[in-house]
Every structure is written in structure tokens, then in C-alpha cells.
Amino acid sequence: MTVEEQIYREAEKRKTELVELVQKLVRIDSPSGDQKSLSEIGEVLAGEMRETGLSVNLIEAEQGLTNVIGRYEGSEDAPRLLFNGHTDVVPVQNRDVWEADPFGAEIIDGRIYGRGACDMKGGLVAMIIAARVVLSLFPEYRGNLILTATVDEEIGGFKGMKYIVDQGISADMGIVCEPSDFMITNVCKGLLWLRLKTKGKSAHGSMPEKGINAIYKLSKILTMLEGYTFSVPHHEMLGSPTINVGCIKGGTKPNMIPDRCESEIDVRYLPSQTHQDVIEELEKKINELKREDSQIEAELELIRYRTSVEINKDEPVITLVADALRRVTGKEPQYKGMPSPGDSEYLIRAGIPSVMFGPGSEQLCHVDNEWISVDDLVTGVKIYALIMVNSQPH
């Protein structure tokens, strides 16, 4: 029996084990920032990693926000292969529209239903079971594995993946097991949030000539931003940058000329841009409006940003993933970009070439009646296990 056949058979044998662990995690409602549930789920995963044969460390940026790092050390000649999954989930907004209990992890027609089943407790469990398959089959395994289960990805990962990267974790390549329909995500748009403020002059509402209406001044800028095209070439996978005015507030009463108005803006930008490039381009356009209307007094404030990242298709991590995908599914790899950065951003910025690649569909993330298929989970285990085996020195 070939190595591949052994892996496939062992993955099928562990299907019940795989499903039960996904169900166990889905039944723990673990919203971002919730110390009690994230600590609980961290302890569960630490135990699972130890049972797999990994040495385990728990790292917390804040008490209760438990990041789990499991390591297996093989040959010094083998690359260090890091897998990642996040333990937090987005909230359930309306239980009434769910066909099953969002935290019941019920199996219906071969699908596990529940919040976090797809995004991404399924992928998280698949990477652990894959390591278990490999280490149980091959006692002399010579690869180097780092399995990470991190918090707070849904709100930026600042106390999760970013924190453990800042603490000095290192690897030669990384796979973030986000749902991607088994497409290789090697490029992501950056995220930039800005606050745009205008200042006017207060006056009585019946005498607008005595004041400067900050809402009107802001509206001129927002009209310019609507449909704005950034001065960068189209990206073959990501398209063009986007801009969205997501909220606005200003004024006090209808009978007063408002002297303040502000809006918050979301920009998704390309690898060819930095967040500072975006800010400078927008400030230039605002200054052009100021020259047309000397009463516009406006400023942009940075709220937060995430970097746009891209790795080349000839990186060793992509070669490993693509080869395993072909062997397990018989399909040629497909590539795609993401409109927002995930935890792979922090790895790539730390010099660890990484992709997002995993079971489940991104179309099922954050939706009512979220689910992941059991067949996809088993396929994920097979692919991850084969990647682990193939990462060994030949």
C-alpha cells in the first residue's frame, strides 16, 4: 500500500473522530473577545494537540484569550510548516431564521450545521486530525509542524495571530485553513478605515448665510468619492480598489447650521498600494475641492489598516498545496484573491510565505444556517496530511 493510500484509509477511519470534535467546538459559542469561551475552547484544543503527540504552549495577550501553539520537531533539514485556524466566531443575529440550533452542531444530509462550522472550526479540526493521521501512521516522521489555534481573527487578530507573530513565532511556510472551496488564496486586498471630518460655522437655521454648513461641505467630498477610481492598474485577481462610505453623523437640531460633520470610510486596496498611498491620493482630491470651495475645511484621520499581501505562485508552500490537491482530488489547482486580509497577512509580513486554503465555502461564512460538509472535512484532512508528509526532506 502506498503512502497516499495509507493516508486516505486512515483519514476515512477517523471520520467519526473528526466530526465529533467539530461538533464539540461548534457547541462552544466563542464570540470574539469572550474570555470564558475562548479559554474553554483553547483548553480543549490544547488537550487534542497533546493527544496527537505535539508539545503545547498557551499564549495570551489578555487573560482568557487563549492562543494554542502545538509543535512537532523532526529533522533539522525539514522546513517548518505552520498551520493556523481561529477559534472565535461572529455572533448569531437572529436564531429564528436558523433551521437548526446554531450551537447544536446537528448533522443534516451530510452537513454539520452551526455557527463556526465553516468559519472555521471545521478547518481547524481538519489540521489537527491530519497531524494525528501522519504521526500515527509514520512514527519516524521527519517533518517539522507548528499548529496554531488563535483568537480574535474576526476582529482583526490583534490579540491572536498578530500577537504570537509579535512574540517571535517563526516558520518557513504557512497554511491558514480558512474555507476557500479548496482554492489557493495567495493574494488579499488591504483594509483601510478612515474618518473624514468637516468643520463649519454654526448659525441659526433661518440664516444660513451667517454660517457654514459642515454637512453640505462633507457632502461635496462624498459625492466626489462615489464611484471614485484610484490611479492604479487593475489587478488580475483582485480587480480594482473599492471605497465605501459606511456611516455619517453631523448636526444637532434642524434649526441650527451644523458646524461639525464626519463620516467613516472603508477602502480595500491592492498590493501595488500602501495605506499611505491611499491616504495621500484622497487628500490630493480633497485639496482640489478646497481650491474650488475655500469654505471646505476637512481632514482625514486614520482609524486602522491591514496590509495588502501577495505571494508568488512558485513559492514552495504553493507547490506543496497544489501537488497534494491534485493527488487527492484529481483537479488542477485554482487561485483566487480575497477582498480582505486574513491571518495570513501577519505571517507574510513576518517573512513566512503563506496561503489561505481549506474546506468549506467562503459564501457560507457569517451567514444564517452556516454549514460544512463532512466529505469536505475528510478531503481537507487528506490534503493537509499529504502536505505534511511531502514537506519532509527526501
C-alpha positions as CSV (number, residue, x, y, z in Angstrom):
1,M,0.0,0.0,0.0
2,T,1.4,3.4,-1.0
3,V,1.9,6.3,1.5
4,E,-1.1,8.1,-0.1
5,E,-3.3,5.1,0.2
6,Q,-2.4,4.7,3.8
7,I,-3.2,8.4,4.5
8,Y,-6.6,8.1,2.7
9,R,-7.6,5.0,4.5
10,E,-6.6,6.4,7.9
11,A,-8.5,9.7,7.2
12,E,-11.6,7.7,6.4
13,K,-11.2,5.6,9.6
14,R,-11.0,8.8,11.7
15,K,-14.2,10.4,10.1
16,T,-16.2,9.9,13.3
17,E,-13.5,11.3,15.4
18,L,-13.2,14.3,13.1
19,V,-16.9,15.0,13.1
20,E,-17.3,14.7,16.8
21,L,-14.5,17.2,17.5
22,V,-16.0,19.7,15.1
23,Q,-19.3,19.2,16.8
24,K,-17.7,19.7,20.2
25,L,-16.2,23.0,19.2
26,V,-19.3,24.3,17.4
27,R,-21.3,23.7,20.6
28,I,-19.0,26.2,22.4
29,D,-20.3,29.6,21.4
30,S,-17.0,31.5,21.2
31,P,-17.5,35.1,20.0
32,S,-14.5,37.3,19.5
33,G,-13.2,38.8,22.8
34,D,-15.2,36.4,25.1
35,Q,-12.6,35.3,27.6
36,K,-14.6,32.4,29.1
37,S,-15.5,30.6,25.9
38,L,-12.2,31.2,24.2
39,S,-10.3,30.0,27.2
40,E,-12.5,26.8,27.3
41,I,-12.0,26.1,23.6
42,G,-8.3,26.7,24.0
43,E,-8.1,24.1,26.7
44,V,-10.0,21.6,24.5
45,L,-7.6,22.2,21.6
46,A,-4.5,22.0,23.8
47,G,-5.7,18.6,25.0
48,E,-6.3,17.4,21.5
49,M,-2.9,18.6,20.3
50,R,-1.2,16.8,23.2
51,E,-3.1,13.6,22.4
52,T,-1.9,14.0,18.8
53,G,1.7,14.0,20.1
54,L,2.6,17.7,20.0
55,S,4.2,19.8,22.6
56,V,1.9,22.6,23.5
57,N,2.2,26.2,24.7
58,L,-0.6,28.6,25.6
59,I,0.0,32.2,24.9
60,E,-2.4,35.1,26.0
61,A,-2.3,38.7,25.1
62,E,-5.1,39.1,27.6
63,Q,-6.2,36.7,30.3
64,G,-8.7,34.2,28.9
65,L,-7.9,35.0,25.2
66,T,-6.0,31.7,24.8
67,N,-3.8,31.1,21.7
68,V,-2.7,27.5,21.4
69,I,0.6,26.5,19.7
70,G,1.4,22.8,19.2
71,R,4.8,21.7,17.8
72,Y,6.3,18.6,16.5
73,E,10.0,18.6,15.8
74,G,11.5,16.3,13.3
75,S,14.6,16.8,11.1
76,E,16.6,20.0,11.2
77,D,16.7,19.7,7.4
78,A,12.9,19.9,7.1
79,P,11.1,23.2,6.6
80,R,9.0,24.4,9.5
81,L,5.4,24.1,8.3
82,L,2.8,26.2,10.2
83,F,-0.9,25.6,10.1
84,N,-3.4,28.1,11.5
85,G,-7.1,28.3,12.4
86,H,-9.0,30.7,14.5
87,T,-11.3,29.8,17.4
88,D,-13.5,32.9,17.5
89,V,-16.8,33.3,15.6
90,V,-19.1,36.1,14.7
91,P,-22.4,36.4,16.7
92,V,-25.7,34.8,15.7
93,Q,-28.0,37.7,15.0
94,N,-31.4,36.0,14.7
95,R,-31.9,32.4,15.9
96,D,-35.4,32.4,14.5
97,V,-34.2,32.1,10.9
98,W,-32.0,29.1,11.6
99,E,-33.3,25.8,10.5
100,A,-31.2,24.1,13.3
101,D,-29.8,25.2,16.6
102,P,-26.8,27.4,15.7
103,F,-24.8,25.8,18.5
104,G,-26.3,22.3,18.2
105,A,-23.9,21.1,15.5
106,E,-26.7,18.9,14.1
107,I,-25.9,16.7,11.1
108,I,-28.4,17.0,8.3
109,D,-27.8,15.4,4.9
110,G,-24.1,15.0,5.5
111,R,-23.6,18.6,6.7
112,I,-22.7,19.9,10.1
113,Y,-24.8,23.0,10.8
114,G,-23.8,25.7,13.3
115,R,-22.0,29.0,13.8
116,G,-18.4,28.5,13.1
117,A,-18.8,25.1,11.4
118,C,-17.4,26.5,8.2
119,D,-15.7,29.6,9.5
120,M,-13.6,28.0,10.7
121,K,-13.8,25.3,13.3
122,G,-14.0,22.7,10.5
123,G,-10.7,23.7,9.0
124,L,-9.1,24.0,12.5
125,V,-10.1,20.4,13.4
126,A,-9.0,19.1,10.0
127,M,-5.4,20.3,10.5
128,I,-5.3,18.6,13.9
129,I,-6.7,15.3,12.7
130,A,-4.3,15.5,9.7
131,A,-1.4,15.7,12.1
132,R,-2.8,12.8,14.0
133,V,-3.1,10.7,10.8
134,V,0.5,11.4,9.9
135,L,2.0,10.8,13.4
136,S,0.0,7.6,14.0
137,L,1.0,6.1,10.6
138,F,4.6,7.2,10.4
139,P,6.4,7.0,13.8
140,E,9.7,8.1,12.0
141,Y,8.1,11.2,10.5
142,R,10.8,13.8,10.0
143,G,8.8,16.9,9.3
144,N,8.5,20.0,11.5
145,L,4.9,21.0,12.3
146,I,3.6,24.1,14.1
147,L,-0.2,24.0,14.6
148,T,-1.7,27.3,15.9
149,A,-5.2,28.0,17.1
150,T,-5.6,31.7,17.6
151,V,-8.3,34.1,18.9
152,D,-9.9,37.3,17.6
153,E,-9.4,36.8,13.8
154,E,-12.9,38.1,13.3
155,I,-12.0,41.5,14.8
156,G,-8.5,41.8,13.3
157,G,-6.4,39.2,15.0
158,F,-4.6,41.7,17.1
159,K,-4.6,39.5,20.2
160,G,-4.3,36.3,18.2
161,M,-2.1,35.8,15.2
162,K,-0.6,39.3,15.3
163,Y,0.3,38.8,18.9
164,I,2.0,35.4,18.5
165,V,3.9,36.8,15.5
166,D,5.0,39.8,17.5
167,Q,6.2,37.3,20.2
168,G,8.6,35.9,17.7
169,I,7.0,32.7,16.3
170,S,8.9,31.6,13.1
171,A,8.3,29.2,10.3
172,D,9.3,28.6,6.7
173,M,5.8,28.5,5.3
174,G,2.2,28.7,6.4
175,I,-1.3,27.5,5.6
176,V,-4.3,29.3,7.1
177,C,-7.1,26.7,7.0
178,E,-9.9,29.2,6.1
179,P,-12.8,28.0,3.9
180,S,-11.8,28.6,0.3
181,D,-13.5,25.8,-1.6
182,F,-10.0,24.3,-1.8
183,M,-8.9,27.2,-4.0
184,I,-5.5,28.6,-3.2
185,T,-5.7,32.2,-1.9
186,N,-2.3,33.8,-2.3
187,V,-3.3,37.4,-2.6
188,C,-5.6,39.7,-0.4
189,K,-6.7,43.3,-0.6
190,G,-5.6,45.6,2.2
191,L,-8.1,47.2,4.5
192,L,-8.1,50.9,5.5
193,W,-10.6,52.7,7.7
194,L,-10.6,56.4,7.7
195,R,-12.6,59.1,9.5
196,L,-13.4,62.2,7.3
197,K,-14.3,65.3,9.3
198,T,-15.5,68.7,8.1
199,K,-15.7,71.9,10.2
200,G,-18.2,74.6,9.5
201,K,-19.7,77.6,11.4
202,S,-22.8,77.5,13.5
203,A,-25.7,79.9,12.9
204,H,-29.4,80.0,13.2
205,G,-31.2,77.7,10.7
206,S,-33.2,80.6,9.3
207,M,-30.0,82.5,8.4
208,P,-27.8,80.1,6.5
209,E,-25.8,82.9,5.0
210,K,-24.4,83.6,8.5
211,G,-22.9,80.1,8.9
212,I,-21.0,77.4,7.0
213,N,-22.9,74.1,6.8
214,A,-20.4,71.3,7.6
215,I,-22.9,68.7,6.2
216,Y,-23.0,70.4,2.8
217,K,-19.2,70.6,2.7
218,L,-18.8,66.9,3.6
219,S,-21.4,66.0,1.0
220,K,-19.3,67.6,-1.7
221,I,-16.4,65.3,-0.7
222,L,-18.6,62.3,-0.5
223,T,-20.1,63.0,-4.0
224,M,-16.5,63.0,-5.3
225,L,-15.8,59.7,-3.6
226,E,-18.9,58.0,-5.0
227,G,-17.6,56.0,-7.9
228,Y,-14.1,57.2,-7.4
229,T,-11.4,55.3,-9.4
230,F,-7.9,55.1,-7.9
231,S,-5.0,55.7,-10.1
232,V,-3.5,52.2,-10.0
233,P,-3.7,49.4,-12.6
234,H,-6.4,46.7,-12.4
235,H,-5.2,43.5,-10.6
236,E,-5.8,40.3,-12.4
237,M,-7.2,38.5,-9.3
238,L,-8.4,41.3,-7.1
239,G,-9.8,43.8,-9.6
240,S,-9.7,47.4,-8.5
241,P,-9.6,49.1,-5.1
242,T,-13.0,49.9,-3.6
243,I,-14.2,52.7,-1.4
244,N,-17.4,52.7,0.8
245,V,-18.8,55.4,3.0
246,G,-20.2,53.3,5.8
247,C,-21.6,55.8,8.3
248,I,-22.1,59.5,8.8
249,K,-23.1,61.9,11.6
250,G,-23.4,65.6,12.0
251,G,-25.5,68.5,13.3
252,T,-27.6,68.9,16.4
253,K,-31.0,70.3,15.5
254,P,-32.9,71.1,12.3
255,N,-32.9,74.8,13.2
256,M,-29.2,75.1,13.6
257,I,-26.5,75.3,10.9
258,P,-24.2,72.3,11.7
259,D,-20.6,73.2,12.4
260,R,-19.4,69.6,12.5
261,C,-19.9,66.5,10.3
262,E,-18.0,63.3,10.0
263,S,-18.1,60.0,8.1
264,E,-16.2,56.7,8.3
265,I,-14.9,55.2,5.1
266,D,-13.7,51.7,4.2
267,V,-11.1,51.3,1.5
268,R,-9.9,47.9,0.1
269,Y,-6.6,48.5,-1.7
270,L,-4.2,46.5,-3.8
271,P,-0.7,45.0,-3.3
272,S,0.7,47.8,-5.5
273,Q,-0.5,50.4,-2.9
274,T,0.3,51.1,0.7
275,H,-2.3,52.6,3.1
276,Q,-0.3,55.8,3.0
277,D,-0.5,55.9,-0.8
278,V,-4.3,55.7,-0.5
279,I,-4.4,58.5,2.1
280,E,-2.2,60.8,0.1
281,E,-4.3,60.2,-3.1
282,L,-7.5,61.0,-1.3
283,E,-6.0,64.1,0.4
284,K,-4.9,65.3,-3.0
285,K,-8.5,65.0,-4.3
286,I,-9.9,66.8,-1.3
287,N,-7.4,69.6,-1.7
288,E,-8.6,70.0,-5.3
289,L,-12.2,70.6,-3.9
290,K,-10.8,73.0,-1.4
291,R,-9.4,75.1,-4.2
292,E,-12.9,75.2,-5.8
293,D,-14.6,76.0,-2.4
294,S,-12.5,77.9,0.1
295,Q,-15.0,77.2,2.8
296,I,-14.3,73.5,2.9
297,E,-12.3,72.7,6.0
298,A,-11.7,68.9,6.1
299,E,-9.3,66.4,7.5
300,L,-8.7,62.6,7.2
301,E,-7.9,60.6,10.3
302,L,-6.5,57.0,10.3
303,I,-8.7,54.6,12.2
304,R,-6.9,51.3,11.3
305,Y,-5.4,49.5,8.5
306,R,-4.4,46.0,7.4
307,T,-1.8,45.4,4.7
308,S,-2.5,44.0,1.2
309,V,-0.3,40.9,0.6
310,E,0.6,38.6,-2.3
311,I,3.0,35.7,-2.7
312,N,4.2,34.3,-6.0
313,K,2.8,31.0,-7.3
314,D,6.3,29.5,-7.4
315,E,6.6,29.6,-3.6
316,P,7.3,26.2,-2.1
317,V,4.2,26.3,0.0
318,I,2.0,26.7,-3.1
319,T,3.9,23.9,-4.8
320,L,3.1,21.6,-1.8
321,V,-0.6,22.6,-1.6
322,A,-1.1,22.3,-5.4
323,D,0.5,18.9,-5.6
324,A,-1.5,17.5,-2.7
325,L,-4.7,18.9,-4.1
326,R,-4.0,17.2,-7.5
327,R,-3.3,13.9,-5.9
328,V,-6.3,13.8,-3.5
329,T,-9.0,15.3,-5.8
330,G,-7.6,14.8,-9.3
331,K,-8.2,18.5,-10.0
332,E,-5.9,21.2,-11.1
333,P,-5.4,24.0,-8.6
334,Q,-7.3,27.2,-8.9
335,Y,-6.2,30.5,-7.4
336,K,-8.2,33.4,-6.1
337,G,-7.9,36.6,-4.2
338,M,-9.7,37.8,-1.1
339,P,-11.3,41.2,-0.7
340,S,-9.9,41.5,2.9
341,P,-6.9,40.2,4.7
342,G,-6.9,37.2,7.0
343,D,-4.3,36.0,9.5
344,S,-2.1,35.1,6.5
345,E,-1.3,38.8,6.4
346,Y,0.6,38.7,9.7
347,L,2.6,35.6,8.6
348,I,3.6,37.1,5.3
349,R,4.6,40.4,6.9
350,A,6.8,38.3,9.2
351,G,8.6,36.7,6.3
352,I,6.6,33.5,6.3
353,P,5.1,32.8,2.8
354,S,1.5,31.7,3.4
355,V,-1.7,30.9,1.8
356,M,-5.3,30.6,2.8
357,F,-6.6,27.1,1.8
358,G,-9.3,24.9,3.4
359,P,-12.5,23.0,3.4
360,G,-15.9,24.8,3.1
361,S,-17.1,27.8,1.1
362,E,-16.5,31.4,1.9
363,Q,-20.1,32.0,0.8
364,L,-21.2,30.3,4.0
365,C,-19.2,32.5,6.3
366,H,-21.1,34.8,8.7
367,V,-24.5,33.6,7.2
368,D,-27.6,32.1,8.8
369,N,-27.7,28.3,8.6
370,E,-23.9,28.1,8.3
371,W,-22.7,24.6,7.5
372,I,-19.8,22.5,6.3
373,S,-20.0,19.1,4.6
374,V,-18.4,16.1,6.2
375,D,-17.0,15.0,2.9
376,D,-15.2,18.3,2.6
377,L,-13.7,17.9,6.0
378,V,-12.4,14.4,5.2
379,T,-10.9,15.7,2.0
380,G,-9.2,18.5,3.9
381,V,-7.7,16.0,6.3
382,K,-6.3,14.0,3.4
383,I,-4.8,17.1,1.7
384,Y,-3.3,18.5,4.8
385,A,-1.8,15.1,5.8
386,L,-0.3,14.7,2.4
387,I,1.2,18.2,2.6
388,M,2.7,17.3,5.9
389,V,4.3,14.1,4.6
390,N,5.6,15.8,1.4
391,S,7.2,18.5,3.4
392,Q,9.8,16.0,4.8
393,P,13.3,16.1,3.3
394,H,13.5,13.5,0.5
